[in-house]
Amino acid sequence: MAGVTGRLVRGWCLRAVRSSLQVPAQLHMSKTAMGASQKDFESAVNQMKLLKKDPGNEVKLKLYAHYKQATEGPCNTPKPAVFDLINKAKWDAWNALGNLPKETARQNYVDLVSGLSSSSDSSSQVKPEADRKQAGYETLVMTSEDGITKIMLNRPTKMNALTTQMYQEIMLALEAASKDDSTITVLTGNGSYFSSGNDLTNFVISPDELEERARRGAILLRDFVGCFIDFPKPLVAVVNGPAVGISVTILRLFDLVYASDRATFHTPFSHLGQTPEACSSYTFPSLMGPAKAAEMLIFGKKLTAAEACARGLVTEVFPDSTFQKEVWTRLKAYSKLPRNALRISKQMIRNHEKEKLHAINAEESRILQERWQSDECMNAIMNFLSRKAKL
Ligand SMILES: CCCCC/C=C/C(=O)SCCNC(=O)CCNC(=O)[C@H](O)C(C)(C)COP(=O)(O)OP(=O)(O)OC[C@H]1O[C@@H](n2cnc3c(N)ncnc32)[C@H](O)[C@@H]1OP(=O)(O)O
């Protein structure tokens, strides 16, 4: 395996802390945080060994921190060096708990494990409707009003970068929206960004996991994009700010794309040692011609909203100061149109290409699976995570 991969993951000693690194997707800190006995805690630690599903780094860190706090008390070890990314992230998470009492940390750990166990009991990937409402979404805000279901990406402090959990929640949200009684479905972002694309910390893994994680990543990508290809109702992107990577390429699978004049459109795949996804290797050249598509997808040229509109990727651009008001007024009017007519017309427009898009999606995902294991890709991620490079 590539040397740089080893450096990237140095310190993420999964086996040593295995029991403390598995955290549920639905985290609920106990309000009665003093109740878990040492026996409950030990049993929770043992339960972790049986879990198969990886909940993602962000949640793993939370459980790691509570485990350390419960067993060792407040963090008083030296802060790891800035390039020791994994150990620094772990140290930060533990240190952030301050003087949280050991008993509270123990209870929180038990609660976390219990949530994870119940979520991993579910064998099907898509939960029944009632369950989903109960579980809610951690990374999205989903609302339904005036015939419009709005799915809002909700990690504003991370520029709505897409974690594994987020991809999964978006798929669940789309599935729910496809079945609800709304007319239109909207995807937008909370905060200043629409989305900064794939969360690059998704790549923080141990070297021996790389091949398997790349394989699972490719399946996730294929399924995620597949949900957009098959989405049966009018789908609208309300691009409230800059969009990067997959949050740009996916736009061609929407029926309307409204953008603030503050939005930019950036696909820096080559800079990241990666290649296009979301069918953009086919949809972009057919939309804007191969030369303009190459400028974006191969050379990573960042477009303004006006340029993206001129290339047909954006339907209409609005001044940022009136963006929300104008867009939602327009969408509310559209949502009063006959629902079935809208749906059937959308399907008539989209159905011609569906099969082809699924084949392209599968091929792009396969190619990315290889790219993610390359030195080029790992070096680029390393540079971003160590703050040597920004787009
Ligand atoms: C399984 C499916 C895979 C699909 C394949 C998809 C591919 C892609 O989407 S490729 C595109 C990937 N995205 C990027 O390369 C963007 C990386 N981010 C940046 O270059 C910058 O963060 C920025 C230009 C988007 C914003 O810069 P700035 O305004 O200076 O803000 P910060 O960099 O300080 O960001 C605040 C905070 O958010 C974190 N963050 C932002 N984007 C990402 C990201 N994509 N991945 C991980 N983290 C991200 C950033 O690290 C900061 O975090 P803190 O330092 O903890 O505050």
The ligand as a Gaussian input file, in Angstrom:
#p B3LYP/6-31G(d) Opt

LIG

0 1
 C      -18.965000       8.134000      -1.554000
 C      -19.272000       9.201000      -2.550000
 C      -18.056000       9.920000      -3.080000
 C      -18.405000      10.913000      -4.131000
 C      -17.220000      11.577000      -4.784000
 C      -17.293000      13.023000      -4.597000
 C      -16.262000      13.817000      -4.913000
 C      -16.272000      15.228000      -4.541000
 O      -17.221000      15.813000      -4.068000
 S      -14.774000      16.015000      -4.812000
 C      -14.899000      17.542000      -3.915000
 C      -14.450000      17.392000      -2.490000
 N      -14.448000      18.665000      -1.837000
 C      -13.371000      19.416000      -1.686000
 O      -12.288000      19.104000      -2.140000
 C      -13.563000      20.688000      -0.895000
 C      -12.550000      20.804000       0.207000
 N      -12.780000      22.022000       0.954000
 C      -12.162000      23.200000       0.687000
 O      -11.361000      23.326000      -0.207000
 C      -12.520000      24.369000       1.557000
 O      -12.950000      23.886000       2.801000
 C      -13.638000      25.258000       0.933000
 C      -13.059000      25.970000      -0.303000
 C      -14.853000      24.444000       0.557000
 C      -14.079000      26.335000       1.965000
 O      -12.944000      27.076000       2.384000
 P      -13.113000      28.143000       3.578000
 O      -14.218000      29.073000       3.267000
 O      -11.764000      28.733000       3.810000
 O      -13.591000      27.281000       4.833000
 P      -12.795000      26.145000       5.631000
 O      -11.883000      25.415000       4.712000
 O      -12.182000      26.731000       6.855000
 O      -13.993000      25.155000       5.992000
 C      -14.686000      25.213000       7.245000
 C      -14.644000      23.849000       7.882000
 O      -15.281000      22.913000       7.002000
 C      -14.390000      21.839000       6.695000
 N      -14.651000      21.385000       5.329000
 C      -15.140000      22.116000       4.324000
 N      -15.279000      21.339000       3.232000
 C      -14.858000      20.108000       3.566000
 C      -14.774000      18.878000       2.865000
 N      -15.170000      18.751000       1.594000
 N      -14.319000      17.811000       3.517000
 C      -13.943000      17.894000       4.818000
 N      -14.007000      19.045000       5.552000
 C      -14.467000      20.129000       4.915000
 C      -13.020000      22.464000       6.823000
 O      -12.059000      21.468000       7.027000
 C      -13.218000      23.350000       8.055000
 O      -13.232000      22.483000       9.170000
 P      -12.551000      22.951000      10.562000
 O      -11.125000      23.239000      10.232000
 O      -12.737000      21.797000      11.477000
 O      -13.304000      24.182000      10.948000

